[in-house]
Amino acid sequence: MERLDARLLGMEAVEFHWVEPAGALGLELEPPYRYPIAIDLSARRFGTRVVVTGRVGCRVRLECSRCLESFEGRVESDVVIECLEGIRPERREDEVRDDDADAVWYEAPFVDLTDELRQIVLVASPDYPVCREECRGLCSGCGANLNNDACACQGAGTAKPFEPLGAVLHAMKEQQRHG
């Protein structure tokens, strides 16, 4: 993973563009991340603070949460990271300071953004990926992929899934009324 040299930064933005394999960000064991990650950043230094902005993105291999089919998608996110020079001060767990709560600490002269970029990519990944908006998913009765096949259970999958619970609730209410 490329590191930023804070000595080369000033108040004017310095652009950085590179591509890393998923393993460089520690994503080699995460199944969706098989493709290189494009990193486009701009960095400025204000005294001992370094502010990094830009974008990170990559193609991913996902499984649709509706039909369970595999598909290729894209994960992209904006990057805004504030870095402070030095070693993170030790604090009690209950002590909070707003000025550096979200800051990344670095030991001069190099700023290593590996962990932050990894987290940004992971957070940008969808919790429930969908192959396409009009995906019809799986039949709840027979499990057929409704995008490809007609339902084999002929309507059994259209039953109300909470109907048995409704019957139990109804029986409980009857028992209370008569008991």
For each residue, the residues with C-beta under 8 A, 3 or more apart:
1: 20 24 25 112 113 114 117
2: 16 18 20 39
3: 110 111 112 113
4: 8 9 16 41 43 50 52 110 111 113
5: 8 9 109 110 111
6: 9 45 50 85 106 108 109 110 111
7: 108 109
8: 4 5 14
9: 4 5 6 14 43 44 45 50
10: 14 44 45
11: 44 45 46
12: 44
13: 42 43 44
14: 8 9 10 42 43 44
15: 40 41 42
16: 2 4 39 40 41 42 43 54
17: 38 39 40 41
18: 2 39
19: 36 37 38 39
20: 1 2 24 25 36 37 39
21: 24 28 36 37
22: 25 27 28 30 33 34 35 36 37 58
23: 26 27 28
24: 1 20 21 37 114
25: 1 20 22 37 114 117 118 121
26: 23 114 115 118
27: 22 23 30 33 37 118 121 122
28: 21 22 23 33
29:
30: 22 27 33 122
31: 34 61
32: 60 61 62 75 125
33: 22 27 28 30 37 58 60 121
34: 22 31 60 61
35: 22 58 59 60 61
36: 19 20 21 22 58
37: 19 20 21 22 24 25 27 33 56 57 58 117 121
38: 17 19 56 57 58
39: 2 16 17 18 19 20 54 56 117
40: 15 16 17 54 55 56
41: 4 15 16 17 52 53 54 55 79 113
42: 13 14 15 16 52 53 54
43: 4 9 13 14 16 50 51 52 53 111
44: 9 10 11 12 13 14 50 51
45: 6 9 10 11 49 50 51
46: 11 49 50 51
47:
48: 84 85 86
49: 45 46 82 83 84 85
50: 4 6 9 43 44 45 46 82 83 85 106 111
51: 43 44 45 46 80 81 82 83
52: 4 41 42 43 79 80 81 82 83 111 113
53: 41 42 43 78 79 80 81
54: 16 39 40 41 42 78 79
55: 40 41 76 77 78 79
56: 37 38 39 40 76 77 79 117 120 121 124
57: 37 38 74 75 76 77
58: 22 33 35 36 37 38 74 75 121
59: 35 72 73 74
60: 32 33 34 35 72 73 74 75 125
61: 31 32 34 35 70 71 72
62: 32 70 71 72 73 126 129 131
63: 68 69 70 71 129
64: 67 68 69 70 71 129 130 131 135
65: 68 128 129 130
66: 130 131 135 136 137 138
67: 64 131 135 136 137 138 145 146 147
68: 63 64 65 138 145
69: 63 64 131 145 147
70: 61 62 63 64
71: 61 62 63 64 129 131
72: 59 60 61 62
73: 59 60 62 126 129
74: 57 58 59 60
75: 32 57 58 60 121 124 125 126
76: 55 56 57 124
77: 55 56 57 120 121 123 124
78: 53 54 55
79: 41 52 53 54 55 56 116 117 120
80: 51 52 53
81: 51 52 53 104 113 116
82: 49 50 51 52 102 103 104
83: 49 50 51 52 103 104 105 106 111
84: 48 49 100 103 104 105 106
85: 6 48 49 50 105 106 107 108
86: 48 105 107
87: 105 107
88: 105
89:
90:
91: 95 97
92: 95
93:
94:
95: 91 92
96: 101
97: 91 100 101
98: 101
99:
100: 84 97 103
101: 96 97 98
102: 82
103: 82 83 84 100
104: 81 82 83 84 111 113 116
105: 83 84 85 86 87 88
106: 6 50 83 84 85 110 111 112
107: 85 86 87 110
108: 6 7 85
109: 5 6 7
110: 3 4 5 6 106 107
111: 3 4 5 6 43 50 52 83 104 106
112: 1 3 106 115
113: 1 3 4 41 52 81 104 116 117
114: 1 24 25 26 117 118
115: 26 112 118 119
116: 79 81 104 113 119 120
117: 1 25 37 39 56 79 113 114 120 121
118: 25 26 27 114 115 121 122
119: 115 116 122 123
120: 56 77 79 116 117 123 124
121: 25 27 33 37 56 58 75 77 117 118 124 125
122: 27 30 118 119 125
123: 77 119 120
124: 56 75 76 77 120 121
125: 32 60 75 121 122 129
126: 62 73 75 129 130
127:
128: 65
129: 62 63 64 65 71 73 125 126
130: 64 65 66 126 133 135
131: 62 64 66 67 69 71 135
132: 135
133: 130
134:
135: 64 66 67 130 131 132 147
136: 66 67 146 147
137: 66 67 145 146 147
138: 66 67 68 143 144 145 146
139: 142 143 144 146 151 152 153 157
140: 157 161
141: 151 153 155 156 157 158 159
142: 139 151 152 153 156 157
143: 138 139
144: 138 139 148 149 150 151 152 153
145: 67 68 69 137 138 148 149
146: 67 136 137 138 139 149 151
147: 67 69 135 136 137
148: 144 145
149: 144 145 146 152
150: 144
151: 139 141 142 144 146 154 155 157
152: 139 142 144 149
153: 139 141 142 144 156 157
154: 151
155: 141 151 158 159
156: 141 142 153 159
157: 139 140 141 142 151 153
158: 141 155
159: 141 155 156 163
160: 163 166
161: 140
162: 165 166
163: 159 160 166 167
164: 167 168
165: 162 168 169
166: 160 162 163 169 170
167: 163 164 170 171
168: 164 165 171 172
169: 165 166 172 173
170: 166 167 173 174
171: 167 168 174 175
172: 168 169 175 176
173: 169 170 176 177
174: 170 171 177 178
175: 171 172 178 179
176: 172 173 179
177: 173 174
178: 174 175
179: 175 176
